[in-house]
């Protein structure tokens, strides 16, 4: 429970007790302290859009050049594999190293964030599937991340060989 929520509950209980002790019919409403905080959860519709792009970039990103399509697809897949499906904050997601699972490398996403919110490392483990089904692209994406050496390359550092259906064979 957050301190603001605890303060609100205590203030409300105090106001009710004060009203009862003074004989008032209605207790005054407790004043809220600060803004209420909300969890940073991505809406399901947005996650489904990322899954659709990751699964079939040619259909969903046909209006883009193959270079732009490759970057958008790579980042959509990285957000799913190293952040959203692992239920970690984006701050930890950019510090994730993915590695193949020992028993089911095509069905399990494994990784390690070397520093979490509290300063300790986080081991990540999630099934390679989402709302729209299995991530048939995950093994290919894992292989590319291992080749590049990172899940989220720095801006402008997209000069890698992007394999897969979103890169035409004749583009070199």
C-alpha positions in Angstrom: 0.0 0.0 0.0 1.4 3.4 -0.9 1.9 6.1 1.7 -0.7 8.3 0.0 -3.3 5.6 0.1 -2.5 4.8 3.7 -2.8 8.5 4.5 -6.2 8.7 2.7 -7.5 5.7 4.7 -6.3 7.1 8.0 -7.7 10.5 7.3 -11.1 9.0 6.3 -11.2 6.9 9.4 -10.3 9.9 11.6 -13.0 12.0 9.9 -15.6 9.4 10.6 -14.6 9.0 14.2 -14.6 12.7 14.7 -18.1 13.0 13.2 -19.4 10.2 15.4 -17.9 11.8 18.5 -19.3 15.2 17.8 -22.7 13.9 16.7 -22.5 15.0 13.1 -24.6 13.0 10.6 -22.1 13.0 7.8 -18.3 12.8 8.1 -16.4 15.3 5.9 -14.6 13.8 3.0 -10.9 13.3 3.6 -8.7 15.4 1.4 -6.5 13.4 -1.1 -2.8 14.0 -0.7 -1.0 14.5 -4.0 -1.8 12.8 -7.3 -2.9 9.2 -7.3 -0.3 7.0 -9.0 -1.2 4.5 -11.6 0.7 1.4 -12.7 2.6 1.7 -15.9 0.8 -1.1 -17.8 0.5 -1.2 -21.5 -3.1 -1.5 -22.7 -3.9 -4.9 -24.2 -4.8 -3.4 -27.6 -1.3 -1.8 -27.8 0.4 -5.1 -26.9 -1.7 -6.9 -29.6 -0.6 -4.3 -32.1 3.1 -5.0 -31.2 2.4 -8.7 -31.5 0.8 -8.3 -34.9 3.8 -6.2 -36.2 6.2 -8.8 -34.8 4.4 -11.7 -36.4 3.6 -10.3 -39.8 5.5 -7.1 -40.6 4.9 -7.2 -44.3 1.2 -6.9 -43.8 1.2 -4.3 -41.1 4.1 -2.2 -42.2 3.8 -2.5 -46.0 3.9 1.3 -46.4 7.4 1.5 -45.0 10.7 0.9 -46.8 12.4 -2.4 -45.9 15.0 -0.6 -43.8 12.3 1.2 -41.7 10.3 -2.0 -41.5 13.3 -3.9 -40.2 13.9 -1.4 -37.4 10.3 -1.2 -36.4 9.9 -5.0 -36.4 13.1 -5.5 -34.5 12.1 -3.1 -31.7 8.5 -4.5 -31.6 10.0 -7.9 -31.0 12.5 -6.6 -28.5 9.8 -4.8 -26.5 7.8 -8.1 -26.3 10.7 -10.4 -25.6 12.7 -8.3 -23.2 10.2 -6.1 -21.5 6.4 -6.4 -21.8 6.1 -10.2 -21.6 8.7 -10.3 -18.9 6.7 -7.8 -16.8 9.7 -5.6 -16.3 9.9 -1.8 -16.5 11.4 -0.4 -19.7 14.4 0.8 -17.7 15.2 -2.8 -16.9 14.2 -4.0 -20.4 17.0 -2.0 -22.0 19.5 -3.8 -19.7 18.3 -7.3 -20.6 20.5 -9.9 -22.1 18.5 -12.7 -23.7 19.8 -16.2 -23.9 18.3 -19.5 -25.1 16.4 -21.6 -22.6 18.2 -24.9 -21.9 15.1 -27.1 -22.4 12.7 -25.3 -24.7 14.5 -22.5 -26.6 11.7 -22.0 -29.1 8.9 -21.8 -26.5 10.6 -20.0 -23.6 12.1 -16.5 -23.4 14.9 -16.4 -20.9 17.2 -13.5 -20.0 18.8 -11.5 -17.3 18.7 -7.8 -16.4 21.9 -7.0 -14.7 20.4 -4.3 -12.5 16.8 -3.8 -11.4 14.9 -1.0 -9.7 16.2 -2.0 -6.3 19.7 -2.5 -7.6 19.7 -6.3 -7.6 19.8 -8.4 -10.8 16.6 -9.9 -12.2 16.3 -13.3 -14.0 13.6 -13.3 -16.6 11.5 -16.2 -17.8 8.3 -16.1 -19.8 6.5 -18.3 -22.4 7.2 -17.2 -26.0 3.5 -16.5 -26.7 1.1 -13.7 -26.4 -2.6 -12.8 -26.9 -2.3 -13.6 -30.6 -0.6 -16.9 -30.2 2.9 -18.3 -30.2 5.9 -16.2 -31.1 7.2 -18.1 -34.1 9.7 -15.3 -34.7 11.3 -15.6 -31.3 14.2 -18.0 -32.2 15.2 -15.8 -35.1 15.0 -12.7 -33.0 17.0 -14.3 -30.2 19.7 -15.3 -32.7 19.9 -11.7 -34.0 20.1 -10.2 -30.5 22.9 -12.6 -29.7 24.7 -11.7 -32.9 24.3 -7.9 -32.3 25.1 -8.4 -28.6 22.2 -6.4 -27.3 18.4 -6.3 -27.3 18.0 -2.5 -27.9 20.8 -1.2 -30.2 21.6 2.5 -29.8 19.9 5.0 -32.1 21.5 5.0 -35.5 23.1 1.6 -34.9 20.8 -0.4 -37.1 23.3 -1.4 -39.8 23.0 -5.0 -39.0 22.0 -7.8 -41.3 18.3 -8.1 -40.5 17.2 -11.6 -41.5 13.6 -12.7 -42.0 10.6 -12.0 -44.2 10.8 -8.2 -43.8 14.1 -7.9 -45.6 14.0 -8.4 -49.3 16.6 -10.9 -50.6 17.8 -8.5 -53.3 18.4 -5.6 -50.9 22.0 -5.4 -49.9 
